[in-house]
Structures are given as C-alpha cells and as structure tokens.
C-alpha cells in the first residue's frame, strides 16, 4: 500500500464494501505501506462511516501503525486486534 498502488486499492475497496452491516479488513498480507497507504486506510474509515457500516481493521502492519502515530491519526483507525 503505497503511492503507486493506492489508486487501484481505493477503487477496489469502494466497490467491495457492502451496503450495510460490518466490515473487517484483514491487513496481514500488506508487506509495504507508506503515508499514502495510511491515508487510504483513513479514507476507507471515512467511506464506511458515510455508509453507516461497522468497520475495523485486523492485523494492522506495525509500519502502518507507526506512521499513523506520527501523524496523530492512530485514534482514527478502528483496530480490532494488534
């Protein structure tokens, strides 16, 4: 999840979210993340909130969490486990 991949991931995520209910995004397969990736994670939270979804992330990569902390955005990421 970096500057080169977030565009496609944004579109994929937007199409994948259901109209209602709960969504948990498993991030265990994420091997690379930069600030653009964290911005995408925040955008998905915003999108889910707009749609009224219960939303969370599981298996947050340590690098993503560290970048969110640096940007004072950690509290905005609903994490179901660490």
C-alpha positions in Angstrom: 0.0 0.0 0.0 2.0 2.9 -1.3 1.7 5.9 -3.6 1.8 3.5 -6.6 -1.0 1.2 -5.5 -3.5 3.3 -3.5 -5.5 4.4 -6.6 -6.4 0.9 -7.6 -6.9 -0.2 -4.0 -9.2 2.8 -3.3 -11.5 1.8 -6.2 -11.3 -1.9 -5.2 -12.2 -1.1 -1.6 -15.0 1.2 -2.5 -16.6 -1.5 -4.7 -16.1 -4.2 -2.1 -17.8 -2.6 0.8 -21.4 -3.8 1.3 -24.4 -1.5 1.5 -24.9 -2.3 5.2 -23.5 -4.4 8.0 -20.0 -4.9 9.3 -16.6 -4.9 7.6 -13.3 -6.1 8.9 -10.3 -5.6 6.6 -7.5 -8.0 7.3 -4.2 -6.3 6.6 -2.0 -9.4 7.2 -1.0 -9.5 3.6 0.3 -6.0 3.4 4.1 -6.1 3.1 4.7 -2.4 2.2 3.0 0.7 3.5 3.8 4.4 3.3 1.9 7.5 4.2 -0.3 7.2 1.1 -1.3 3.8 2.4 -2.2 5.2 5.8 -4.2 7.9 4.0 -6.1 5.2 2.2 -6.8 3.4 5.4 -8.3 6.6 6.8 -10.3 7.2 3.6 -11.8 3.7 3.9 -12.8 4.5 7.5 -14.5 7.7 6.2 -16.2 5.9 3.4 -17.5 3.1 5.8 -18.8 5.8 8.2 -20.6 7.6 5.4 -22.3 4.3 4.5 -23.2 3.5 8.1 -21.0 0.4 8.3 -19.4 -1.0 11.4 -15.8 -1.1 10.3 -12.5 -2.2 11.7 -9.0 -3.4 10.7 -7.3 -6.6 11.8 -3.7 -7.4 11.8 -2.5 -3.8 11.3 1.1 -3.8 10.0 3.4 -2.3 12.6 4.7 0.2 10.0 1.2 1.5 9.3 0.5 1.9 12.9 3.8 3.8 13.4 3.0 6.1 10.6 -0.5 6.7 12.0 1.1 7.6 15.4 3.5 10.0 13.8 0.6 11.8 12.1 -1.6 11.7 15.2 -4.1 9.6 13.4 -3.8 6.3 15.3 -7.1 7.0 17.2 -8.9 7.4 13.9 -8.1 3.8 12.9 -10.5 1.3 14.3 -8.3 -1.7 15.1 -9.9 -5.0 16.2 -6.6 -6.5 17.3 -2.9 -5.6 17.3 
